[in-house]
Amino acid sequence: MTTNDTRHDPAPRFQEERVQSGIARLDYILKGGFLKGGTYAIYGPPGAGKTILANQFCYNNARREERRSVYLTVLAESHGKMLKHLRPMSFFDAAAVGRQVKYIAAYQTLKDQGLGGLLQLVRRTLAAERPSILVMDGFDALEHLASSPQEAREFLHQLQASTALTDTTTLLCVVSHGPEPRRGENTLVDGVVELSDQLIGPRGVRELTVHKFRGSDYLRGRHEVEITADGMQIHPRTEVQFDRPPQDATEERVRMAFGVPRLDEMMEGGVPSGSALALLGAPGAGKTTLGLSFLIEGARQGQKGVYFGFYEPPPRLVEKARSMGLELEKFVAAGMIELVWQPPLEHFMDSLAEQLLEKVRGEQAPRRRLFIDGIEGFRAAALYQERMPRFLSALTNQLRMQDVTTLVSEELALFRPHIDMPNPELANVVETVVLLRYVELKSQLRRLVSVMKMRESRHDTSIREFRITDRGIDVQGSFESAEAILSGEARLAGGSPP
Amino acid sequence: MKTVLVVDDEYDLLQAVCAALEIEGYKTLAAGNGHAALELLKTTRPDLVVSDVMMPQLSGYDLLKAMANDPRLRDVPSVLMSAIDTGGHPSGRWNAVLQKPFTAEALVDLVGRLIGEPTRQH
């Protein structure tokens, strides 16, 4: 559940009362939660997370409200088994069972007395318990036992009339096996939420899609779902989110220096604040070193910075910086630079973006700096590669809104004659592109730096050599003796190399 | 046992209101429109009439007007269930307006105030 009010659109003229699910970011997707007294179908194959979602909703409600939740099962998992599986989850509260969360097995009533008997049971329960939430788990069994689809629809209609009278928000958990639920009941309920569980390549992927939500806008499309020991967590697609700039955001642009004199000169003083820069280069070309220099220079000037990387864990990074004379350790210890490392596991792209943005939103200091070391980390986490252009555009835009100056490194192929960007869209969404290259010259590898693009700003277009020494990065004078540097095919044009 | 006549052309709401009152111990009679209600009222005198306003052919207002013109039914208390704002109704002889959507709690509370607790059968 988000608590950041800058993410919400302006309040509409009239808002129906909401019941927050308390499930991480589901309420954000639903623009505030389920509508109080509404009936919602939760579809999905076995194992997609329907029962966890419904139980989490009940227990979160038990913590918040005095009114109870009733969890009614119809030919679903036995209550004993269900509770056993829920016990390790952090939202589960054993003391609430039977008190704030009441479980009722309704299958026998349905079998003996039909849908009419079940409706009576529900109505009696609503009158006796006055629950704020009702879950009917195994609603598909009820459809199978109905004498006709019409009888099942009538039952649903009458159920909704009764739950509306008690202002009870109702979730109907339905097992579905198809790719997308297109059922008759969908026209009757107030909202339809689909949970899916599928293999995309070798990865098992759960997703949530809201297909319908009466009376309110919602974030459309598929959103990644994780089930952890804290229950269900949903990661809304980054490109459908929008941040408003913080109230105190300043429009005044300043230059954010690297602390590398000649490079800062080439960029008229540094990167414009609140903009994004792509740092392109082959492995070992110096991207991480230059990025760390940027953060360290910021820390020297009192600007906070975050390193968000995928490859080098913090101790190695600190050690590497130390060997190059960079004062990273000192500023990390002082809390001016935070090192965030993502271990080499399967990640979800939106979850990564969320972590990053929440870190940025949580720290409201002005003129913050961010270094994302390896945009490939996001690409590797992307389930749908076609999302990358819009994702990068949205992510950089959100960072701009937060007045963060961002450096993003991108790895280019080693020893390739042509520049082949794996994420060509990156160059389009950033204001500045800096290229770091190797060139072979007189049996020696040299490093070159050039500012290839700097939107709305003058910059030095020359290509310069730079060296990484034990005193940090040193950019030399113009590298004039090589030709076709950017094609990677340097040749001596005569005379001595610089 | 106290009897409540519930009149509404919306079948699901009619059933749900009757069920909510029956659970509390009232006896209910259900009518799907104003004419059906008048037919029932020819043979019975309920303790309370709870009627929807907007119904085809005979509105809730007309139903209560017909009751007011019948000396046998004139003193039967009545409640209108309506989505119209409380101030938007013409003058008439009803005891209360229950603004839709309402809760079962509000319904039962109002019925209790108008005709008292249900007398349960043992």
Interface residues (C-beta under 8 A of the other chain):
Chain A: G37 Q120 R123 R124 L126 A127 R130 H157 Q158 Q160 A161 S162 A164 L165 T166 D167
Chain B: E10 Y11 D12 L13 Q15 A16 V17 A19 A20 I23 E24 P101 F102 T103 A104 E105 L107
